[in-house]
Amino acid sequence: MFLDNVITQSIVFEGNGCLKEYVGGYEDYMDAKRREEKLQAANAPKNVVFDEVVKEKPKANRTVKLSYKEQRELDALPDEIAALETEQTALAEQLSDPEIFKDYEKAGSLQSRSEEIEMLLLEKLERWEILEAKQNGMV
């Protein structure tokens, strides 16, 4: 409760020497962490048996032509990610100003948008990784 009332951001050790910044108090960090875990669990492969994975022959490392829709999505992802990062930076600057917290509703909406952007960035980066792997024949 003390941390929620005092801090406006948390820098957390994620393991393997990685640090990650979360905007808001401790409860905001815990909420964001739960959402990230749910997203990762939802995107995890369902009912994959390890033996089946081992028995598959490794595919040749060749390029695969993406569908038109996938190629357009892959081409657009860097711009979309950059726009989200720019918006995230602007929100972080606004939230770092102590005056913003005089208007709790505005601060809350900025905080929720910041968290929403964080989740969108994770989704878009994951999708970019999947499309790149598919294009390079690694999927």
NORWOQUI-V541664 format. One record per run of one state. SS is the DSSP state (A for helix, B for strand, O for the rest). FROM is the first residue (numbers start at 1). LEN is the number of residues. If there is no record, write none. Layout:
# NORWOQUI-V541664
((SS | FROM | LEN) (SS | FROM | LEN))
This chain:
# NORWOQUI-V541664
((O | 1 | 1) (A | 2 | 5) (O | 7 | 2) (B | 9 | 7) (O | 16 | 2) (B | 18 | 6) (O | 24 | 2) (A | 26 | 18) (O | 44 | 6) (A | 50 | 6) (O | 56 | 12) (A | 68 | 29) (O | 97 | 1) (A | 98 | 5) (O | 103 | 1) (A | 104 | 32) (O | 136 | 4))
